[in-house]
Amino acid sequence: MNALLNQKPQVLAFEALAVGLFVGLLIGWVIVPPVPTNVAPVDLQTGYGDFYLSMVANEYGVTHDLAQAKNMLGADRDRWASKDIVARLRKLANTSTNKAQLEALAADLEKTVPAARPSGGVNWLVAVCSAVVLLLLVAAFLAILLPRLRGGAPKEQALAVRSALGSKPVETTAWAGEAEKPLAQFVTTYEIGDDRYDTSFSIETASGDFLGECGVGISETVGSGSPDKVTAFEVWLFDKNDIRTVTKVLMSEHAYGDSVLRAKLAPKGEPELARPEAAVELETATLKVRARVVEMDYGGTGDLPPNSFFNKLVLELAAWPKAAAAAAAPAESAELTA
């Protein structure tokens, strides 16, 4: 569902059009098929049509009103239909008791038939509508199906895949200043263009018990236009045993030195300057997370100040249970055993 909602509006419009056409045809021709009404007598089933033609011939034999007969037969709607009606009348005359009336009507009606029938005409309204529908279907095919058949995907989906592959758990390693290896360790990568960058990781014990979550997301952008220029990220930690979520804001040099921008971001969390190999630390009641900048690269300046937005940022996050919490767990287990 998220992948669907994250698609470009143009792609969604084409998909909605294709689905709408399909549903409309399904309803109009299968579920609720059209019921023909006001059809010409010549188009009726053989039995009903012959009976109607005989009635009109009998009426014409009394009134000799050809205009009225043509109206009753539907011949006045299309002057070329008279030829078909004449043939039907003469065929019926061979087997009917009112042969004289049928032949008389056929003979008088035949006088109104043009000498030659045109080779065919074009219904321009139908032709134009058909062309428009065909063009829309072709556009939808080119916009949606071809990229997927070629193994491609809309930009947002491609970025989502790249983001998912760049954010993953990794093998735990020793960290400077820490006596023990972390309980869990993750790496996440942001690259410019990933405007929906927002990643999270579950922190669990070796036995699979859930302790909390940590993650990184976009906090602030600068400038305008596409793609977004990210100038600050939020690094956060959630502890199931704590009522609050701790957040720190990792800023570019420009954002960190801009007092107005720092004041704007202050409610989101404590500001931290992003530097290569620098680490920020977050603590809750029972967890501690350290986020280390593994790689960073600023984007080209253009109309923006130098070092104002990130072209790439790679963070490594590691989580430890706090010593007090780790010590409390065995004590609680002992009390329960006793």
Buried (B, 14 or more C-beta within 10 A) or exposed (E): EEEEEBBEEEBBBBBEBBEEBEEEEEEEEEEEEEEEEEEBBBEBEEEEBBEBBBEBBBBBBEEEEBEBBBEBBBBBEEEEBBBBBBEBBBBBBEEBEBBEBBBBBBEBBBEBBEEEEEEEEEEEEEEEEEEEEEEBBEBBEEBBEEBEEEEEBBBBBBBBEBBEEBBEEEEBEEBEEEEEBBBBBBBBBBBBBBBEBBBBBBBBEEEEEEBBBBBBBBBBBBBEEEBBBBBBBBBBBBBBEBEEBBBBBBBBBBBBBBEEBBEEBEEBBEBBBBEEEEBBBBBBBBBBBBBBBBEBEBBEEEEBBEBBBBBEBBBBBBBBBBEEBEEEEEEEEEEEEE
